[in-house]
Amino acid sequence: MRSGEIRALTGLRIVAALWVVLFHFRPLLWQAAPDFASALSPILDCGAQGVDLFFILSGFVLTWNYIDKMGKSWSTRATLRFLWLRLARVWPVYLVTMHLAALWIIFTLNVGHVPSENVWTLNAISYIRQLFLVQLWFQPFFDGSSWDGPAWSISAEWLAYLGFGLLILVVFR
């Protein structure tokens, strides 16, 4: 049975995540350190590719750790345990950032001089979609799908987790 951490891939996943974070902070980097940002712009401007790299590596690591536990035959218990572990890992932080983003949007609408561009997304249906991590599933593009812009990736990740149980059964056989 395969298990355990593959340190080299964990390190590369950290690099991919940092690449995405720096991609999102490019405007601040340009203001704070224009020479540094200019030197790194060829790399930073392609930072969205870090999401792809992170998802590919994560898919490999998940398969490495769960194929023997979930693949031989359908196990509702193993699949539910996998989903619970994945949800417990991403959902709490996601809920905090989602509600902070909602508060920011409300603040900019009522106090700020320029309302947030996402103000039109604050409604009950959107809230339920955000809450259950399905907001991207109903959008043709990820732009504007989430109150907290980068959170679209968590919705995509949740869809991948849900499909993983079925896919792992097919891959194993």
C-alpha positions as CSV (number, residue, x, y, z in Angstrom):
1,M,0.0,0.0,0.0
2,R,1.3,3.4,-0.9
3,S,1.1,6.1,1.6
4,G,3.0,9.0,3.1
5,E,4.3,12.3,1.9
6,I,6.4,12.8,-1.2
7,R,8.5,15.7,0.0
8,A,9.7,16.8,-3.4
9,L,6.1,17.1,-4.6
10,T,5.1,18.9,-1.4
11,G,7.9,21.4,-2.0
12,L,6.8,21.9,-5.6
13,R,3.2,22.3,-4.5
14,I,4.3,25.1,-2.1
15,V,6.2,26.8,-5.0
16,A,3.0,26.5,-7.1
17,A,0.9,28.0,-4.4
18,L,3.4,30.8,-3.8
19,W,3.4,31.5,-7.5
20,V,-0.3,32.0,-7.5
21,V,-0.3,34.2,-4.5
22,L,2.4,36.4,-6.0
23,F,0.4,36.5,-9.2
24,H,-2.6,38.0,-7.3
25,F,-0.3,40.5,-5.5
26,R,1.4,41.8,-8.7
27,P,-0.2,45.3,-8.4
28,L,1.1,45.7,-4.9
29,L,4.5,44.4,-5.9
30,W,4.7,47.0,-8.7
31,Q,3.9,49.7,-6.2
32,A,6.2,48.5,-3.4
33,A,9.2,47.3,-5.5
34,P,8.9,48.2,-9.2
35,D,12.4,46.9,-10.1
36,F,11.8,43.6,-8.4
37,A,8.4,43.2,-10.0
38,S,9.8,44.2,-13.4
39,A,12.6,41.6,-13.1
40,L,10.1,38.9,-12.1
41,S,7.2,39.9,-14.4
42,P,7.8,37.1,-17.0
43,I,7.3,34.6,-14.2
44,L,4.7,36.5,-12.2
45,D,2.5,37.3,-15.2
46,C,2.2,33.5,-15.8
47,G,1.3,32.8,-12.2
48,A,-2.2,31.5,-13.1
49,Q,-0.3,28.4,-14.4
50,G,0.6,27.7,-10.8
51,V,-3.1,26.7,-10.3
52,D,-2.8,24.1,-13.0
53,L,0.5,22.8,-11.6
54,F,-0.9,22.7,-8.1
55,F,-4.0,20.8,-9.2
56,I,-2.0,18.3,-11.3
57,L,0.4,17.6,-8.4
58,S,-2.4,17.4,-5.9
59,G,-4.3,14.9,-8.1
60,F,-1.2,12.8,-8.2
61,V,-0.7,12.9,-4.5
62,L,-4.3,12.1,-3.8
63,T,-4.2,9.2,-6.1
64,W,-1.0,8.0,-4.6
65,N,-2.5,8.0,-1.1
66,Y,-6.0,6.8,-1.8
67,I,-6.0,4.5,-4.8
68,D,-5.4,1.4,-2.7
69,K,-7.9,2.5,0.0
70,M,-10.7,3.4,-2.5
71,G,-10.0,1.6,-5.8
72,K,-10.4,-2.2,-5.4
73,S,-14.2,-2.1,-5.0
74,W,-16.8,0.6,-4.3
75,S,-16.7,1.5,-0.6
76,T,-19.2,4.1,0.5
77,R,-17.4,4.4,3.8
78,A,-14.0,5.0,2.2
79,T,-15.4,7.6,-0.3
80,L,-17.4,9.5,2.4
81,R,-14.2,9.5,4.6
82,F,-12.2,10.9,1.8
83,L,-14.8,13.6,1.1
84,W,-15.0,14.5,4.8
85,L,-11.2,14.8,5.1
86,R,-11.1,17.0,2.0
87,L,-14.0,19.2,3.1
88,A,-12.6,19.5,6.6
89,R,-9.3,20.7,5.1
90,V,-10.7,23.5,2.8
91,W,-14.1,24.5,4.0
92,P,-13.4,26.3,7.4
93,V,-10.9,28.7,5.9
94,Y,-13.1,29.1,2.8
95,L,-16.1,30.1,5.0
96,V,-14.0,32.7,6.8
97,T,-12.7,34.2,3.5
98,M,-16.1,34.1,1.9
99,H,-17.7,36.0,4.7
100,L,-14.8,38.5,4.9
101,A,-15.2,39.1,1.2
102,A,-19.0,39.6,1.7
103,L,-18.3,42.1,4.5
104,W,-15.8,43.9,2.3
105,I,-18.4,44.1,-0.6
106,I,-21.0,45.4,1.8
107,F,-18.5,47.9,3.3
108,T,-17.6,49.3,-0.1
109,L,-21.2,49.6,-1.1
110,N,-22.3,51.5,2.1
111,V,-19.1,53.3,3.2
112,G,-16.6,53.3,0.4
113,H,-16.6,55.8,-2.5
114,V,-16.4,53.1,-5.2
115,P,-18.6,50.0,-4.7
116,S,-17.0,46.7,-5.3
117,E,-17.4,45.3,-8.8
118,N,-18.9,42.1,-7.2
119,V,-21.8,43.9,-5.5
120,W,-24.3,42.5,-8.0
121,T,-23.4,39.0,-6.8
122,L,-24.7,39.4,-3.2
123,N,-28.0,37.6,-3.2
124,A,-29.5,34.5,-1.5
125,I,-28.9,32.1,-4.4
126,S,-25.3,33.2,-4.8
127,Y,-24.8,32.8,-1.0
128,I,-26.1,29.2,-1.1
129,R,-23.9,28.4,-4.1
130,Q,-20.9,29.9,-2.3
131,L,-21.8,28.1,0.9
132,F,-21.9,24.7,-0.8
133,L,-18.9,25.3,-3.0
134,V,-20.8,25.0,-6.2
135,Q,-20.6,28.6,-7.5
136,L,-18.3,27.8,-10.4
137,W,-20.5,24.9,-11.5
138,F,-23.1,27.4,-12.9
139,Q,-20.7,29.8,-14.6
140,P,-19.2,29.5,-18.1
141,F,-16.1,31.3,-16.8
142,F,-14.5,31.6,-13.4
143,D,-14.3,35.4,-13.5
144,G,-17.0,36.8,-11.2
145,S,-18.1,33.3,-10.0
146,S,-17.0,33.9,-6.4
147,W,-17.3,36.7,-3.9
148,D,-13.7,36.2,-3.1
149,G,-12.1,36.1,-6.6
150,P,-9.6,33.3,-6.1
151,A,-12.2,31.1,-4.3
152,W,-13.4,29.8,-7.7
153,S,-10.6,27.3,-7.5
154,I,-12.0,25.8,-4.3
155,S,-15.3,25.2,-6.1
156,A,-13.4,23.5,-8.9
157,E,-11.4,21.5,-6.3
158,W,-14.6,20.3,-4.6
159,L,-16.0,19.1,-7.9
160,A,-12.8,17.2,-8.5
161,Y,-13.1,15.6,-5.1
162,L,-16.6,14.5,-5.8
163,G,-15.6,12.9,-9.1
164,F,-12.5,11.3,-7.6
165,G,-14.4,8.4,-6.0
166,L,-15.8,7.4,-9.3
167,L,-12.7,8.1,-11.2
168,I,-10.4,6.2,-8.9
169,L,-12.6,3.1,-9.3
170,V,-12.2,3.3,-13.1
171,V,-8.5,4.0,-13.0
172,F,-7.8,1.2,-10.6
173,R,-9.5,-1.3,-12.8
